[in-house]
Amino acid sequence: MASRREGAFSILHSQFSIFIMRIASFLLSLCVAAAAYGAEAPKYIFYFIGDGMGMAQALSAQVYNRTVLGNDEPIVMMRFPVASQSTTHSASSPVTDSAAAGTALATGHKTNNGMLGMTPDSTAVVSVAKELFDRGYGVALVTSVPPDDATPGAFYAHVPSRSMYYEIGRQAAESGYDFIAGSNLRGTKGKDGKPNDLIDKFKANGVEIAYGLDQLKDKTSSRVLLLNPESIDMGQINFTIDSVQGAMTLPEMTVAALNQLKRNGRDRFFMMVEGGNIDYGGHANDGGTIVKEVLNFNQALQHAYDFYLEHPDETLILVTADHETGGMGLGNNRVGYDLHLEYIDYQKISKDRFADYCRAMRRSRRIFDWPDMKEFLEENMGFWRGVPVTEEQEAELQAEFERCFKGDMPKDHKTLYNSFNTFTEMVYDIMDGVTGLGFTTNGHSGGFVPVYAVGVGAELFAPLNDNTQLPEKIRELVKE
């Protein structure tokens, strides 16, 4: 009988403990909400979105920051007082695409994959940026990929398909926003390949177009569209790891956006900054590129944080991601309980640009032999010079090189933004093997993404979030 009483008491004690924990959690959430709602509305809102930046992408940059760069202080986002996470599923799938995720982050509404600024029944929904703009806030949108891409587009466009680039561009021109920046517009030509009137639409709406930061210096309009310099012909501004001469960087573009808002005399503003190249690196399963892109994103964030330090009682900075890309993990069977991210510093070329180089080699009239490629790998990947490559791996690399460049080219592995021959994949598989980074997919995953916040109302983002809740909480903070 005593044993039964003890068992019953144990069950009751356990249930009571759970009840107390739930009450405490509820009271804490009320306190957090009360503190947030009691604060003055933020005058300056920074919304940083790392495209494809899941938990592992952020952590890999921090591990590199600590173990390779030797910094005791964490990267900027990880120093924020609020560190939470968010779910990302779309209305049509547990694994979202960027259009549905961008719509959720911009408007607070779920939609189907592929749809932008609309609910699944094609009802247009308004972004928090547009609502604030209509209330007198300045608005700037910055991305390292095309400004008509899914994430920036979600803050001004309403289309049933994210690939309707002309229509998305037209809506950007008509948005009224102070500043939009990205790599290149994709809707400037019709189906016949001839230029259409999209550029004229921007000009008709008072938008001056600057092709590169040098041209930006001469622009005087209150509305500016910043695009790649005309010498840079690529789908994004460039990868940090490639060090492309004359290319813009995300930190520079962030400063340019701030300067435009200040020049327009905005005493309140909303700025969205997207690190789109993180996603590109994820689709390629290119760990070195991802780490350098997250650090570049972090440098852009530093400019916002410096602004916050000057206006701590008037600024909110929110950092998150639209989804995770690549199913990235830290640690693999080849390195055991270790990571060797120091090898990343030997990598001087992204997987995308390496694939382009290999295609150019294949098309060239010059005959390339294995010694030519080995020299390239030494200089640009650090193989043999700093990155360990076994004799067996070298023999496999040479055999695959001969097969890809002198035999019948195997079918490329196509991903969202590029395609990779088997030799390219072998090279980067070796790099992943020695660093300890790994991937499960070339697409998106359904994993959690981080949420970091600092400033006015940051406490509101402390509990577990769904991506639709983030713009809703911004709305609560700025409601009249």
Disulfide bonds with the S-S distance in Angstrom:
none
